[in-house]
Every structure is written in structure tokens, then in C-alpha cells.
Amino acid sequence: MTSQTDSETDGLRDLITRARVVLWDFDGPICRLFAGHSAERVASDLVDWLEGRGLHGLLTEQERESLDPHAVLRAVDRRHPGSDLVAELEERLTHEELKAASSAMPTAYADPLIRTWTAVGSRLAITSNNSPRVISRYLGDRDLIGCFTPHIYGRTEDLSRLKPDPHCLIRALRAVGSAPSAALMIGDTPSDLEAARRADVPFLGYARNQPKAKLLRDAGATLVVRSLQPVLDAVRGQA
């Protein structure tokens, strides 16, 4: 939302006041990872790589036409979990994510919000489906790595644990010794919302445009912001 009602402002302030730990999704709330390196092209390249190895029939037509590289990776893992094929495909995706990190576009207000939330004493963690190597590179380039280290929980070898599974959220909560009710998840997809629900963590939706906001609200998100500025203003109000 571009403007907030009084009840939305109060709800945002209440979420922030209660949060001692903030669990961030990476691609979306912190940056647009594929802003300069098309995710659609990456997905297509993964499909082409599979087909070049005679594995055309491994994917359905819908999966072959997917614009999401994670969807391609998940589809292969469902059919060959833990295989060398999945490991190689995941490594290829990580390589593309690493290339994308150099041209990722920072989300407006994310950098100062991260620094301010750290300065007021909150603990921050990343809970993401992206590779932790990619996340660390981006945060290092932005001089933000110290706000999160060592709490970066990204994609693991067990792809069944990707969100909406709450595995990465639960790992973060256990590592910092926090109850779910004392945490806040910031995410931009319905799978982020579902993971937060399953971990019993309060959720704040971030959507850079109206269609993404509608997806979150249709999934049941009660508070969605179109900009991180009001979040930054609320955190600064705690200082």
C-alpha cells in the first residue's frame, strides 16, 4: 500500500514493537536478485540443459514453460530426490544466482532499515530459498553482512525443506533462542506467509506492486506494505 490507514499504522507499530528477532526473506524484501539477470532466462536455460541430456520427459509441459528456476529445480527433485542430477542442477542455479547478485537492485529503504533495526538491538536473520553463498556475497557487497552473521539460512541440499516448509525459520529461531511470538517474518510471497504460519511467526508482507500485494492478501496476509519506508519510520520511532 502506498498510504496507510490509522489501523494499519497501529498494526505495523505493534508488530515491530513485539519483534525481538526479524526473519527476512532475501529476494524481494532486501533486493530484486534478478533485476539485471533474467530469472525467466535462467529457468529456460535449466530446462535446455536438462533437454540437452535427453531428459525432456522429466518435466511436464507446464514445468518446462515455468518462469521460475526454483520451480524447475523442485520438479526435478520431486522425481529424483537427493540425486547427483539434482545436485548438479542446484549448483547451476547457484552459479546463475551468483552472477545475478552483482546486478541485483536493492529494495528501497532496505539497507537503512536493516542497519537501524540492528542499532536498536533487534537480531536479524535471513530465511530464504536462495543459496546462502549468494546471500552472503550480496550482503558483503552492501556492507550489511555484519547485521546478519552468522544467521543466514538459505537453500540446503534437502530441497524438500524449501519454503513453504518452515525449516529455515525454525533453524533461525532455535539459533537465536527466540520464541516464535517474539519474532517477525518479512516476506513477499504466499510461500513465505505459509512458512511463517507453520512456524507460528507473525508475518509482514512486502509487495513492490499491486499484483504481488493482491497475491499476499488473497493468501491471507493481514498487513502488506508497498514500501519499507513506514517500517523504517516505525523502527526509528523506537530509538
Buried (B, 14 or more C-beta within 10 A) or exposed (E): BEEBEEEBBEBBBEBBEEBBBBBBBBBBBBBBBBBEBBBEEBBBBBBEBBBEEEBEEBBEEEBBEBEEBBBBBBBBBEEEEEEEBBEEBBEBBBBBBBBBBEEBEBBEBBBBBBBBBBEEEBBBBBBBBBBBBBBBBBBEEBEBBEBBBEBBBBBBEEBEBBBBBBBBBBBBBEBBEBEBEBBBBBBBBBBBBBBBBBBBBBBBBBBBEEEBBEBBBEBEBBBBBBBBBBBBBBBBEBE
